[in-house]
Amino acid sequence: MKPILLCLALLSGTAHAVAASADAAAFYDKAVQQAFEHYQLPGIAVGVIEDGRIVHVATRGELVAGEGKAVDAGTLFKIASNTKAMTAAVLARLVQAGRLRWDDPVTKYLPSFRMYDPWVTRNMQVRDLLIHNSGLGLGAGDLMLWPEPNHFTRQDIIAGLAHLKPAGSFRADYAYDNLLYVVAGEVAAVAGGKPYAELVRQEIFAPLGMDRCQVGAWSPAAVGDVAQPHYRRDGRNVVGGRDGDVVADFPSMAAGGVRCSLDDMLRWMQALLDPARVPDWLDATQRRALWTAHMPMPIGQRLRDWDGTHFLAYGYGWRLSDMDGQWKVAHTGTLSGMYSSLALLPDRRSGAVILINGEGEDARTALMQALLKRQTAPAAGHDVLHYAGLLEREKAQRRSDGHGRPAMAPAVAVAARNFGADAGVWADPWFGQVTLCAVGKGIALAALKSPAMRGRVMSSAGRPWVQWQGLGEDAEAWLEFSGDGAQRTLRLRAIDPDIDFSYDYQDLEFHRVGDCP
């Protein structure tokens, strides 16, 4: 069966793939199948590179679960935050062309740019936009980006930064953010003289032959072969947020908006691993800048245990580390029911990429680990199920340590007649207005600029909270009122301590500004 499996894997992907050894091919194909089956994924596309050559391509599943159209190497997936490396590469190309400098102040290109601290505003350089050292808290302001769709513009996001209070000192600590990549995209647009989407096509897609990749506004029907995002509901993969007739050029494009196929991502990887492949694309100075350790990152226990990691830092759009004594350059992406993972071992000119159109956080972690260990520590011989088991034990330990959503008293809907003066219109300086108003006999919260953030106000043991209509219980939040009269404030606090960091409720502070319409 090994030769058959290998042939199927190669035929399903790029025509430029070459055969790995029979043992390696069988291992890679088994690993993909294990991940696909164990995590019950709707679809997955995986590619492996060894010594600069594509040696294995494997696809499984469907664009839409239950509709029968198979994923192939040309299927488009959301690569999410793997977009950040492309944004950084666009800026590197502009630096190479003399259109900007890494140490230019951001205000040189965006005079209206403001951070909460005027000193930080004056001293924020282009390079700082890419390395998560701004002093903002983890995911600060992400509610202007997600959940999608919403009505925030790039101008809203840039204006909102001035109201986000720092959680730490500028350039002192690492805290992942998305908003400053939006700013980076706008800096690129000004320096390059074209919208961000046009620059990505011009500086990345065209010279590297990434012909299927999409950025900006585009038509899924015209492009075709587009995977849709899925969520797990009642043991099934269910489409959520299916594409309409047009994918908009939404504000977070530079932080996580690109879609690419497996073939495209393999071309991207080869261009990064082998400078001679496209010799005039990016010079040695700018390649070195992308993969220089600009901001140290804390090393988690999993990396220490699994990879023997001693070094972890952020470059320009990339995470840099050591894995079993070898240099690793990598990133992941998570967005609206899709997951991606890309990892390179530059000294070996090797790497792997994973694209998933469902809830695949653990799947990408376990599968990428198995794929890379084949190269960095082949004697270990661990497969996907080994790492899946380790992840499941981690989760069990966290639960036993008291992590996760706390037990709550039975919930009852809050009656409009009992809500009193807290009903009305409330406003936050960067998020805008929300209403807490009667709907039927109850109270509903609705965000003006984020329509997906709408839900019923419930109460557990007298404590109010919001039950979102479409976001799931892991996004639910307590409603906390304090003060009196003009000093009355409303804050949201996550119920689940393990909530996704993009629900940055802690950065909100609402004040009542009017009565219900």
C-alpha positions in Angstrom: 0.0 0.0 0.0 2.9 2.4 0.6 3.5 3.2 -3.2 -0.2 3.7 -3.7 -0.5 6.1 -0.7 2.5 8.0 -2.0 1.1 8.4 -5.5 -2.2 9.5 -4.2 -0.6 12.1 -2.1 1.5 13.5 -4.9 -1.3 13.5 -7.5 -3.5 15.4 -5.1 -1.1 18.3 -4.9 1.5 20.3 -6.8 3.0 18.9 -10.0 6.5 19.9 -8.7 6.5 17.5 -5.7 9.1 14.8 -5.7 9.0 11.5 -3.9 10.3 11.3 -0.3 11.6 7.9 0.8 8.9 5.3 1.1 9.1 5.2 4.9 8.9 9.0 5.1 6.0 9.2 2.7 4.1 6.5 4.6 4.8 8.4 7.9 3.6 11.7 6.6 0.5 10.3 5.1 -0.4 8.3 8.2 0.1 11.5 10.3 -2.3 13.5 8.2 -4.9 10.7 8.3 -4.5 10.4 12.1 -5.1 14.1 12.5 -8.1 14.1 10.1 -9.8 11.2 11.8 -8.9 11.8 15.5 -10.0 15.4 15.4 -13.0 14.8 13.0 -11.9 17.6 10.7 -14.1 18.8 7.8 -11.1 19.3 5.6 -7.3 19.6 5.7 -4.4 20.3 3.3 -0.8 19.5 4.3 2.6 19.9 2.5 6.1 18.9 3.5 9.4 20.3 2.2 12.8 18.6 2.6 16.0 20.2 1.4 14.1 22.7 -0.6 12.0 20.1 -2.4 8.3 19.5 -2.0 8.3 15.8 -0.9 4.7 15.2 0.3 1.3 16.7 -0.3 -1.8 15.4 1.3 -5.4 16.6 1.3 -8.5 15.2 3.0 -12.2 16.1 3.5 -14.5 18.6 1.9 -14.8 22.4 1.2 -18.1 22.2 3.0 -18.9 19.2 5.2 -21.5 16.9 3.6 -21.6 18.6 0.2 -19.1 16.3 -1.5 -16.6 18.6 -3.1 -13.1 17.5 -2.1 -10.3 19.6 -0.8 -7.3 19.7 -3.1 -4.0 21.5 -3.3 -5.6 24.4 -5.0 -8.4 24.9 -2.4 -8.3 28.4 -0.8 -8.1 28.5 3.1 -7.9 31.4 5.4 -4.3 31.6 6.6 -5.2 34.1 9.3 -2.2 35.4 11.2 0.2 33.8 8.8 -0.7 36.9 6.8 1.5 38.9 9.2 4.7 37.5 7.6 3.4 38.6 4.2 2.7 42.1 5.6 6.3 42.2 7.0 7.7 41.0 3.6 5.8 43.8 1.8 7.4 46.4 4.2 10.8 44.7 3.7 10.4 45.1 -0.1 9.6 48.8 0.4 12.7 49.2 2.6 14.8 47.4 0.0 13.4 49.9 -2.6 14.2 52.9 -0.4 10.6 53.8 0.1 10.8 53.7 3.9 13.2 52.8 6.8 12.5 50.3 9.6 13.4 53.1 12.1 11.1 55.7 10.6 8.5 57.1 13.0 5.0 55.9 12.2 3.8 59.5 12.2 5.9 60.2 9.2 3.4 58.2 7.1 0.3 58.5 9.3 0.3 62.0 10.9 -3.0 61.2 12.7 -1.6 58.1 14.4 -1.8 58.3 18.2 -1.1 56.0 21.1 -2.5 56.6 24.6 0.9 58.0 25.7 2.2 60.9 23.6 5.8 59.9 24.2 5.0 56.4 22.7 3.3 58.1 19.8 6.4 60.2 19.0 8.8 57.2 19.3 6.8 54.4 17.7 8.8 53.2 14.7 7.7 51.2 11.7 9.6 48.2 13.2 7.7 48.4 16.4 4.4 47.8 14.6 5.5 44.2 13.9 7.0 42.8 17.1 4.3 43.1 19.8 6.3 45.4 22.1 3.9 48.4 22.2 2.9 48.1 25.9 -0.7 47.2 24.9 -2.3 44.3 26.6 -2.8 40.9 24.9 -5.2 41.3 22.1 -6.0 44.9 23.0 -8.8 46.4 20.8 -9.4 43.2 19.0 -13.2 43.7 19.4 -12.8 46.3 16.6 -11.7 43.4 14.4 -13.8 40.4 15.5 -16.3 38.9 15.6 -17.0 39.4 11.9 -18.6 41.1 10.1 -18.6 44.5 11.8 -18.7 48.1 10.8 -15.3 49.3 12.1 -13.0 50.9 9.5 -9.3 51.2 9.4 -9.7 54.8 10.4 -11.8 53.8 13.4 -9.0 51.3 14.5 -6.3 53.9 14.2 -8.3 56.4 16.1 -9.2 53.9 18.8 -5.6 53.2 19.6 -5.4 56.6 21.4 -8.0 55.3 23.9 -6.4 51.9 24.7 -4.6 52.2 28.0 -1.2 50.4 28.1 -0.8 47.3 30.2 2.9 47.7 30.4 5.8 49.8 29.3 6.7 50.5 25.6 9.4 48.0 24.4 9.6 46.3 27.7 7.5 43.1 27.3 6.0 40.9 24.6 2.2 40.9 24.3 0.6 39.8 21.0 -1.6 42.3 19.2 -3.4 42.6 15.9 -4.2 46.3 15.7 -0.7 47.5 15.0 -0.5 45.2 12.0 -3.5 47.1 10.6 -1.4 50.2 11.1 1.5 48.5 9.4 -0.6 47.8 6.4 -1.6 51.5 6.2 2.0 52.6 6.5 2.9 50.3 3.6 0.0 51.8 1.6 1.3 55.3 2.1 5.0 54.5 1.5 4.1 52.3 -1.5 1.6 54.6 -3.0 -1.0 51.9 -3.4 -3.6 50.2 -1.2 -2.3 47.4 0.9 -4.1 44.7 -1.1 -2.5 45.9 -4.4 0.9 45.9 -2.7 0.6 42.3 -1.6 -0.3 41.2 -5.1 2.6 43.2 -6.5 5.3 42.5 -4.0 4.4 38.9 -3.0 1.9 37.0 -5.1 3.1 38.0 -8.6 6.9 37.6 -8.2 6.5 34.3 -6.3 3.9 32.8 -8.5 1.2 32.5 -5.8 -1.5 32.7 -8.4 -4.5 31.4 -6.3 -3.9 33.7 -3.2 -6.6 36.3 -2.6 -6.4 39.6 -0.7 -8.6 42.7 -0.6 -12.1 42.3 -2.1 -12.8 39.3 -4.4 -15.6 37.0 -5.5 -15.5 33.4 -4.2 -17.8 32.3 -7.1 -15.4 33.7 -9.7 -12.3 32.3 -8.0 -13.8 28.9 -7.1 -12.6 26.0 -4.9 -12.9 27.9 -1.6 -13.0 26.1 1.8 -15.6 27.4 4.2 -15.1 27.7 8.0 -16.7 25.1 10.3 -17.5 24.8 14.0 -18.2 21.7 16.1 -21.9 21.6 17.1 -23.5 18.5 18.7 -20.7 16.3 17.4 -20.9 17.6 13.8 -19.0 20.0 11.6 -21.3 22.9 10.9 -20.5 25.8 8.5 -20.4 29.2 10.3 -19.9 32.5 8.6 -20.2 31.2 5.0 -18.8 33.5 2.3 -21.3 35.7 0.5 -21.1 36.8 -3.1 -18.2 39.1 -2.3 -15.4 38.9 0.3 -14.9 42.5 1.5 -11.6 44.2 1.9 -12.1 44.2 5.7 -10.0 46.3 8.0 -7.9 43.5 9.6 -6.6 42.3 6.2 -3.0 43.1 7.0 -3.2 41.2 10.3 -5.0 38.1 9.1 -7.0 38.5 5.9 -5.1 36.6 3.2 -6.4 33.3 1.7 -4.1 30.9 -0.1 -4.0 27.4 -1.4 -1.6 24.7 -0.3 0.3 25.1 -3.6 0.6 28.8 -2.9 1.9 28.3 0.6 4.5 25.8 -0.6 5.8 28.3 -3.1 6.0 30.9 -0.4 8.0 28.5 1.8 10.4 27.6 -1.0 11.1 31.3 -1.7 11.9 31.9 1.9 14.0 28.8 2.3 16.0 29.2 -0.9 17.1 32.8 -1.8 18.4 31.5 -5.2 14.9 30.4 -6.3 13.8 34.0 -6.8 17.1 35.9 -6.6 15.9 39.4 -7.1 12.9 39.2 -4.8 14.5 40.0 -1.4 18.1 40.7 -0.6 20.1 39.2 2.2 19.8 42.2 4.4 16.1 42.2 4.4 15.8 38.4 4.7 18.0 38.7 7.8 15.8 41.5 9.2 12.7 39.4 9.0 14.3 36.5 10.9 16.2 38.5 13.5 15.1 38.2 17.1 13.7 41.7 17.7 11.5 40.9 20.8 12.1 38.2 23.4 9.1 36.0 24.2 8.5 33.9 27.3 9.0 30.2 26.9 6.2 27.9 27.9 6.6 24.6 29.6 5.3 22.7 26.6 8.1 24.0 24.4 10.7 23.1 27.1 9.3 19.6 27.5 8.6 18.8 23.8 11.4 20.6 22.0 14.0 21.4 24.5 13.6 25.0 23.7 16.0 27.5 25.1 15.3 30.5 22.9 12.1 32.1 21.7 11.6 35.6 20.1 9.5 37.5 17.6 11.0 38.7 14.3 9.1 40.7 11.7 5.9 38.6 11.4 7.6 35.3 12.6 8.2 33.4 15.8 11.8 32.3 16.1 13.0 29.4 18.4 15.2 26.3 18.7 13.7 22.9 18.3 15.9 19.9 19.3 18.9 22.1 18.8 17.8 23.3 15.3 16.7 26.7 14.2 12.9 27.0 13.7 10.9 29.9 12.1 7.1 29.5 12.4 3.7 31.0 12.9 0.1 29.9 13.4 -3.2 31.4 12.3 -6.7 31.3 13.8 -9.7 33.0 12.3 -13.4 32.3 12.1 -13.4 28.6 12.0 -10.1 28.0 10.3 -6.6 27.2 11.5 -3.2 27.3 9.8 0.3 26.5 10.8 3.6 27.0 9.0 7.0 26.0 10.3 10.4 26.2 8.6 13.8 24.7 9.6 16.0 27.1 7.6 19.3 25.3 8.1 17.8 22.2 6.7 15.8 24.1 4.0 12.8 22.1 5.2 9.4 22.7 6.7 5.7 22.0 6.7 2.4 23.8 6.3 -1.1 22.8 7.5 -4.4 24.4 6.5 -7.7 23.4 8.2 -11.2 24.6 7.6 -12.6 23.7 11.1 -11.9 23.8 14.8 -8.3 22.5 14.5 -6.2 24.1 17.2 -5.1 20.8 18.8 -5.0 19.1 15.4 -2.5 21.6 14.0 -0.4 21.4 17.1 -0.2 17.6 17.2 0.3 17.2 13.5 2.9 19.9 13.1 4.9 18.4 16.0 4.8 14.9 14.4 5.8 16.3 11.0 8.8 18.3 12.3 10.0 15.7 14.7 10.4 13.4 11.7 13.3 15.7 10.8 14.6 17.1 14.1 14.4 13.9 16.2 13.5 10.9 14.0 14.6 8.4 16.7 11.7 9.5 18.9 9.2 8.0 16.4 6.2 9.8 17.9 3.0 10.1 15.8 0.0 12.4 16.0 -1.8 10.3 18.5 1.1 10.6 20.9 1.0 14.4 20.9 -2.8 14.4 21.0 -2.6 12.4 24.2 -0.2 14.9 25.7 -2.5 17.7 24.9 -5.5 15.9 26.4 -3.5 15.3 29.6 -2.6 19.0 29.7 -6.3 20.0 29.5 -7.2 17.5 32.1 -4.6 18.9 34.4 -5.8 22.4 33.9 -9.4 21.3 34.7 -8.2 19.6 37.9 -6.3 22.8 38.8 -9.6 24.8 38.6 -9.2 26.3 35.2 -12.1 26.6 32.8 -15.6 28.0 33.0 -16.8 28.1 36.6 -20.0 26.5 37.8 -22.9 29.0 37.8 -26.2 29.2 39.6 -29.2 28.5 37.4 -29.8 31.3 34.9 -33.0 33.3 34.5 -33.7 36.0 31.9 -33.6 39.5 33.4 -37.1 41.2 33.2 -37.1 44.6 31.5 -39.4 45.9 34.3 -36.7 45.1 36.9 -33.7 46.6 35.1 -34.3 50.1 36.1 -32.1 53.1 35.2 -29.3 50.9 33.8 -31.4 50.5 30.7 -30.2 52.9 28.0 -27.4 53.7 25.5 -23.9 53.2 26.8 -20.7 54.3 25.1 -17.0 53.4 25.2 -14.4 55.8 23.6 -12.9 53.2 21.2 -15.7 50.5 20.9 -18.6 52.9 20.5 -22.1 52.5 21.6 -24.1 49.5 23.0 -27.8 49.5 23.9 -29.2 47.7 26.9 -32.9 47.9 26.1 -36.1 46.0 26.3 -36.8 43.3 23.7 -40.1 41.6 24.5 -40.2 41.1 28.3 -36.4 40.9 28.6 -33.3 43.0 28.2 -30.9 42.7 25.2 -27.4 44.0 24.7 -26.5 45.1 21.2 -23.3 46.7 19.9 -23.9 49.4 17.2 -20.7 48.7 15.2 -20.5 44.9 15.9 -23.8 43.3 15.0 -22.6 39.8 16.0 -22.3 41.0 19.6 -26.0 40.8 20.5 -27.5 38.8 23.3 -30.0 38.4 26.2 -29.2 39.7 29.6 -29.4 36.8 32.1 -28.9 36.6 35.8 -27.3 33.9 38.0 -27.6 34.4 41.7 -28.5 38.0 41.1 -25.4 38.7 39.0 -26.2 39.8 35.4 -24.4 38.5 32.4 -24.9 38.4 28.6 -25.8 35.3 26.7 -24.7 36.0 23.1 -26.9 34.8 20.3 -24.3 33.4 18.0 -20.9 33.5 19.7 -21.1 30.5 22.1 -20.9 30.2 25.8 -17.1 30.5 25.8 -17.5 34.2 24.9 -20.1 35.1 27.5 -19.4 38.0 30.0 -20.5 39.3 33.3 -22.1 42.8 33.3 -20.6 44.8 36.1 -22.1 48.2 37.1 -20.5 50.6 39.5 -20.7 54.2 40.6 -23.7 56.6 40.6 -25.1 59.3 38.4 -22.7 60.7 35.9 -20.0 58.4 37.3 -22.0 55.2 36.6 -19.9 52.8 34.6 -20.5 49.4 32.9 -17.7 46.9 32.4 -17.7 43.4 30.9 -15.7 40.6 32.5 -15.2 37.2 30.9 -16.9 34.3 32.6 -14.5 31.8 31.3 -10.9 32.6 32.3 -9.6 30.7 29.2 -11.6 32.9 26.9 -9.9 33.8 23.5 -7.8 36.8 24.1 -9.5 38.7 21.2 -12.5 39.2 23.5 -10.7 42.0 25.2 -13.6 43.0 27.5 -11.1 44.2 30.1 -10.3 47.2 27.9 -13.9 48.4 27.8 -15.4 51.1 30.0 -18.9 52.2 29.2 -20.7 55.3 30.4 -24.4 55.9 30.0 -25.1 58.5 27.3 -28.8 58.3 26.7 -32.2 56.5 27.0 -33.3 53.6 24.9 -34.8 54.7 21.6 
